[in-house]
Amino acid sequence: MAKAASQHRKGKLSATSGSWKGNYGTAAERGYGSSWVKLRLRILKRDMYLCQACKRGGRVTPLAVVPYDHAVDHRTPKAQGGTDDPDNLQSLCTPCHDAKSAEEAKQGQGTTLRHRLQYDANGFPIWDEEVKRWGYSIPDGVKPSGIPVVLVSGPPASGKTTWVEAQVRPGDTIIDLDTFKELAGGTKWDEDRHVFNRAFGLRNTAIRSLHGLSSGTCYLIVTSPTDKERSTWAKALGNTTIKVMDTPESVCIARIKADPRRKDAANGQMRAVMAWWASN
């Protein structure tokens, strides 16, 4: 990926072959020297300093002209043989860039094995020590939170949001993917892949920002069906209390069927409820 100063996306070009070698080296060694700076500016000008992913989604998102509030991205990643040909480059805002990176990691397109996610039979990400990275949906580069975190876990329609709303106080922070779907231009339970990817990027940015906070409590709403996944979140964030909303499967499904707002997502949510209980 081409976000030049991003410390969590390092890589190295072979001096002889020019092939992408992965996870080490200076910016110049990773292919982001002076020639890249010039090319990057050329692409930004060509794209009129607009995020191309947002543009394809019918939204206009101007890019800030300061490092590194934006990125010039490789459509086909260098790790997969992508080149610096202008046709393979596009300007992206930070949320879209981060969401694309997350999707590539999910599909096993990271620069090395340790940047790949693995999934169990139910489709839930799993943590593998051999992968050498945070698994599940924990963002790359996350640091311990500067404030206490309450990790609220449970299946769809288990009452996670309702419980949080009863606990939250002025100055607290709520991080909920469903809320970010609305901020990304979709609906609360939107299943559109593009909305999800943008929301995922926004959520990841919010999680990373917890490191710099010094007051209040963060309520982080996740699905996280297993003790192992929840403990991995706690390890990543530090100072974390876990609240599991283990509402019975039959109650969750009844709530989904009775809520007209969930109509378009009902089938997927009911499958997710059953998968959660099968894994918990």
GILINRA-V787601 format. One record per pair of residues at least 12 apart in sequence whose ideal C-beta (glycine too) atoms are under 8 Angstrom apart, sorted by sequence separation. I is the first residue (numbers start at 1). J is the second residue. D is the distance in whole Angstrom. If there is no record, write none. Layout:
i->I j->J d->D
i->I j->J d->D
This chain:
i->11 j->23 d->6
i->12 j->24 d->5
i->13 j->25 d->8
i->50 j->62 d->6
i->51 j->63 d->6
i->76 j->88 d->6
i->105 j->117 d->6
i->124 j->136 d->8
i->125 j->137 d->6
i->152 j->164 d->6
i->164 j->176 d->8
i->230 j->242 d->5
i->10 j->23 d->5
i->11 j->24 d->8
i->12 j->25 d->4
i->49 j->62 d->6
i->50 j->63 d->7
i->75 j->88 d->5
i->118 j->131 d->7
i->185 j->198 d->7
i->186 j->199 d->7
i->207 j->220 d->7
i->220 j->233 d->8
i->256 j->269 d->5
i->257 j->270 d->8
i->10 j->24 d->6
i->11 j->25 d->7
i->49 j->63 d->5
i->74 j->88 d->6
i->75 j->89 d->7
i->117 j->131 d->8
i->150 j->164 d->8
i->181 j->195 d->6
i->184 j->198 d->4
i->230 j->244 d->7
i->256 j->270 d->6
i->10 j->25 d->7
i->74 j->89 d->6
i->75 j->90 d->6
i->116 j->131 d->6
i->161 j->176 d->7
i->181 j->196 d->7
i->184 j->199 d->4
i->13 j->29 d->6
i->49 j->65 d->7
i->73 j->89 d->7
i->183 j->199 d->7
i->12 j->29 d->5
i->13 j->30 d->6
i->72 j->89 d->6
i->73 j->90 d->5
i->113 j->130 d->8
i->114 j->131 d->5
i->118 j->135 d->7
i->150 j->167 d->7
i->161 j->178 d->7
i->220 j->237 d->8
i->253 j->270 d->5
i->256 j->273 d->7
i->12 j->30 d->6
i->13 j->31 d->5
i->72 j->90 d->7
i->73 j->91 d->8
i->113 j->131 d->7
i->114 j->132 d->4
i->115 j->133 d->6
i->117 j->135 d->6
i->180 j->198 d->8
i->181 j->199 d->4
i->184 j->202 d->6
i->11 j->30 d->5
i->44 j->63 d->7
i->51 j->70 d->7
i->72 j->91 d->6
i->73 j->92 d->5
i->106 j->125 d->8
i->113 j->132 d->8
i->114 j->133 d->5
i->117 j->136 d->8
i->180 j->199 d->4
i->183 j->202 d->6
i->10 j->30 d->6
i->11 j->31 d->7
i->71 j->91 d->8
i->72 j->92 d->8
i->180 j->200 d->8
i->253 j->273 d->6
i->44 j->65 d->8
i->49 j->70 d->8
i->70 j->91 d->6
i->71 j->92 d->5
i->252 j->273 d->5
i->5 j->27 d->7
i->70 j->92 d->7
i->177 j->199 d->6
i->180 j->202 d->4
i->4 j->27 d->6
i->70 j->93 d->6
i->71 j->94 d->7
i->177 j->200 d->7
i->180 j->203 d->5
i->69 j->93 d->8
i->70 j->94 d->7
i->73 j->97 d->6
i->249 j->273 d->6
i->69 j->94 d->6
i->115 j->140 d->8
i->249 j->274 d->6
i->44 j->70 d->7
i->71 j->97 d->4
i->147 j->173 d->7
i->177 j->203 d->5
i->180 j->206 d->8
i->70 j->97 d->8
i->73 j->100 d->7
i->77 j->104 d->6
i->210 j->237 d->7
i->4 j->32 d->4
i->44 j->72 d->7
i->63 j->91 d->6
i->175 j->203 d->6
i->249 j->277 d->5
i->43 j->72 d->5
i->80 j->109 d->6
i->2 j->32 d->7
i->63 j->93 d->6
i->79 j->109 d->7
i->207 j->237 d->8
i->79 j->110 d->7
i->175 j->206 d->5
i->4 j->36 d->7
i->40 j->72 d->5
i->61 j->93 d->5
i->77 j->109 d->6
i->79 j->111 d->4
i->175 j->207 d->6
i->4 j->37 d->8
i->39 j->72 d->8
i->78 j->111 d->8
i->79 j->112 d->8
i->173 j->206 d->8
i->2 j->36 d->8
i->77 j->111 d->8
i->246 j->280 d->7
i->61 j->96 d->8
i->102 j->137 d->8
i->105 j->140 d->8
i->4 j->40 d->7
i->53 j->90 d->8
i->102 j->139 d->8
i->173 j->210 d->7
i->2 j->40 d->7
i->52 j->90 d->4
i->52 j->91 d->6
i->53 j->92 d->6
i->54 j->93 d->6
i->101 j->140 d->8
i->46 j->86 d->7
i->51 j->91 d->6
i->52 j->92 d->6
i->53 j->93 d->8
i->173 j->213 d->7
i->50 j->91 d->7
i->51 j->92 d->5
i->98 j->139 d->8
i->49 j->91 d->7
i->51 j->93 d->4
i->54 j->96 d->6
i->43 j->86 d->6
i->47 j->90 d->7
i->53 j->96 d->4
i->173 j->216 d->6
i->175 j->218 d->6
i->178 j->221 d->8
i->42 j->86 d->7
i->47 j->91 d->4
i->171 j->215 d->6
i->172 j->216 d->5
i->173 j->217 d->7
i->174 j->218 d->8
i->175 j->219 d->7
i->177 j->221 d->7
i->39 j->84 d->6
i->51 j->96 d->6
i->171 j->216 d->4
i->172 j->217 d->5
i->173 j->218 d->4
i->174 j->219 d->5
i->175 j->220 d->5
i->176 j->221 d->4
i->43 j->89 d->5
i->172 j->218 d->7
i->173 j->219 d->7
i->175 j->221 d->7
i->31 j->78 d->7
i->39 j->86 d->8
i->43 j->90 d->7
i->44 j->91 d->5
i->53 j->100 d->7
i->169 j->216 d->8
i->172 j->219 d->7
i->174 j->221 d->7
i->36 j->84 d->7
i->43 j->91 d->6
i->169 j->217 d->8
i->168 j->217 d->8
i->223 j->272 d->7
i->39 j->89 d->8
i->225 j->275 d->7
i->168 j->219 d->6
i->225 j->276 d->4
i->167 j->219 d->7
i->225 j->277 d->8
i->31 j->84 d->7
i->223 j->276 d->6
i->226 j->279 d->6
i->225 j->279 d->4
i->226 j->280 d->7
i->164 j->219 d->5
i->225 j->280 d->5
i->22 j->79 d->8
i->164 j->221 d->6
i->20 j->78 d->4
i->20 j->79 d->5
i->161 j->221 d->7
i->20 j->81 d->8
i->149 j->210 d->7
i->160 j->221 d->5
i->5 j->67 d->6
i->6 j->68 d->7
i->4 j->67 d->8
i->5 j->68 d->5
i->137 j->200 d->8
i->147 j->210 d->7
i->4 j->68 d->7
i->146 j->210 d->6
i->3 j->68 d->6
i->6 j->71 d->8
i->139 j->204 d->4
i->142 j->207 d->6
i->143 j->208 d->7
i->145 j->210 d->4
i->146 j->211 d->6
i->142 j->208 d->6
i->145 j->211 d->6
i->146 j->212 d->6
i->147 j->213 d->5
i->11 j->78 d->7
i->141 j->208 d->6
i->144 j->211 d->7
i->146 j->213 d->5
i->147 j->214 d->7
i->150 j->217 d->6
i->152 j->219 d->6
i->156 j->223 d->8
i->3 j->71 d->4
i->11 j->79 d->7
i->139 j->207 d->5
i->143 j->211 d->4
i->145 j->213 d->7
i->146 j->214 d->5
i->147 j->215 d->7
i->149 j->217 d->7
i->150 j->218 d->7
i->152 j->220 d->7
i->155 j->223 d->7
i->2 j->71 d->6
i->3 j->72 d->8
i->138 j->207 d->8
i->139 j->208 d->6
i->142 j->211 d->8
i->147 j->216 d->6
i->148 j->217 d->5
i->149 j->218 d->5
i->150 j->219 d->5
i->151 j->220 d->5
i->152 j->221 d->5
i->153 j->222 d->6
i->154 j->223 d->7
i->1 j->71 d->7
i->2 j->72 d->5
i->3 j->73 d->8
i->147 j->217 d->6
i->148 j->218 d->7
i->149 j->219 d->8
i->150 j->220 d->7
i->152 j->222 d->7
i->153 j->223 d->7
i->155 j->225 d->7
i->2 j->73 d->6
i->147 j->218 d->6
i->149 j->220 d->6
i->151 j->222 d->6
i->153 j->224 d->4
i->1 j->73 d->6
i->2 j->74 d->5
i->153 j->225 d->8
i->189 j->261 d->7
i->1 j->74 d->6
i->145 j->218 d->6
i->151 j->224 d->7
i->188 j->261 d->7
i->189 j->262 d->6
i->191 j->264 d->7
i->191 j->265 d->6
i->189 j->264 d->7
i->190 j->265 d->8
i->1 j->77 d->6
i->189 j->265 d->4
i->1 j->78 d->8
i->153 j->230 d->6
i->191 j->268 d->6
i->151 j->230 d->6
i->163 j->243 d->7
i->189 j->269 d->7
i->151 j->233 d->5
i->163 j->245 d->6
i->151 j->234 d->7
i->137 j->222 d->7
i->160 j->245 d->5
i->151 j->237 d->8
i->159 j->245 d->5
i->2 j->89 d->7
i->158 j->245 d->4
i->23 j->111 d->6
i->136 j->224 d->7
i->149 j->237 d->5
i->158 j->246 d->7
i->159 j->247 d->6
i->22 j->111 d->5
i->23 j->112 d->5
i->95 j->184 d->8
i->149 j->238 d->8
i->151 j->240 d->5
i->153 j->242 d->7
i->158 j->247 d->4
i->22 j->112 d->5
i->149 j->239 d->6
i->150 j->240 d->7
i->151 j->241 d->7
i->153 j->243 d->7
i->154 j->244 d->6
i->155 j->245 d->8
i->157 j->247 d->7
i->20 j->111 d->7
i->23 j->114 d->8
i->148 j->239 d->5
i->149 j->240 d->4
i->150 j->241 d->5
i->151 j->242 d->5
i->152 j->243 d->5
i->153 j->244 d->5
i->154 j->245 d->3
i->9 j->101 d->7
i->144 j->236 d->8
i->145 j->237 d->5
i->147 j->239 d->8
i->148 j->240 d->8
i->149 j->241 d->7
i->150 j->242 d->8
i->151 j->243 d->7
i->153 j->245 d->7
i->154 j->246 d->7
i->155 j->247 d->7
i->136 j->229 d->5
i->144 j->237 d->6
i->145 j->238 d->6
i->148 j->241 d->7
i->150 j->243 d->6
i->152 j->245 d->7
i->154 j->247 d->6
i->3 j->97 d->6
i->103 j->197 d->6
i->138 j->232 d->7
i->142 j->236 d->5
i->144 j->238 d->4
i->145 j->239 d->6
i->155 j->249 d->7
i->157 j->251 d->8
i->158 j->252 d->5
i->102 j->197 d->7
i->138 j->233 d->6
i->142 j->237 d->7
i->144 j->239 d->7
i->145 j->240 d->8
i->157 j->252 d->4
i->1 j->97 d->7
i->136 j->232 d->6
i->156 j->252 d->6
i->157 j->253 d->8
i->100 j->197 d->7
i->103 j->200 d->8
i->135 j->232 d->7
i->136 j->233 d->7
i->155 j->252 d->5
i->99 j->197 d->4
i->102 j->200 d->5
i->134 j->232 d->7
i->138 j->236 d->5
i->157 j->255 d->4
i->99 j->198 d->6
i->102 j->201 d->7
i->124 j->223 d->8
i->157 j->256 d->5
i->1 j->101 d->6
i->11 j->111 d->5
i->99 j->199 d->8
i->156 j->256 d->7
i->96 j->197 d->7
i->99 j->200 d->5
i->100 j->201 d->8
i->124 j->225 d->6
i->127 j->228 d->6
i->9 j->111 d->8
i->96 j->198 d->6
i->98 j->200 d->8
i->99 j->201 d->3
i->102 j->204 d->7
i->124 j->226 d->8
i->126 j->228 d->8
i->127 j->229 d->7
i->134 j->236 d->5
i->157 j->259 d->7
i->95 j->198 d->6
i->98 j->201 d->4
i->126 j->229 d->8
i->97 j->201 d->7
i->125 j->229 d->8
i->96 j->201 d->6
i->99 j->204 d->8
i->124 j->229 d->7
i->127 j->232 d->5
i->157 j->262 d->8
i->95 j->201 d->4
i->98 j->204 d->5
i->94 j->201 d->7
i->95 j->202 d->5
i->98 j->205 d->7
i->95 j->205 d->6
i->94 j->205 d->7
i->157 j->269 d->7
i->156 j->269 d->4
i->156 j->270 d->8
i->156 j->272 d->5
i->157 j->273 d->7
i->155 j->272 d->6
i->156 j->273 d->6
i->155 j->273 d->4
i->156 j->276 d->8
i->155 j->276 d->4
i->154 j->276 d->8
i->155 j->277 d->7
i->59 j->185 d->6
i->57 j->185 d->7
i->8 j->140 d->5
i->8 j->141 d->4
i->7 j->141 d->7
i->57 j->194 d->6
i->53 j->194 d->8
i->57 j->198 d->8
i->54 j->198 d->8
i->53 j->198 d->8
i->124 j->275 d->7
i->123 j->275 d->7
i->122 j->275 d->4
i->124 j->279 d->6
i->122 j->278 d->6
i->122 j->279 d->6
i->120 j->279 d->7
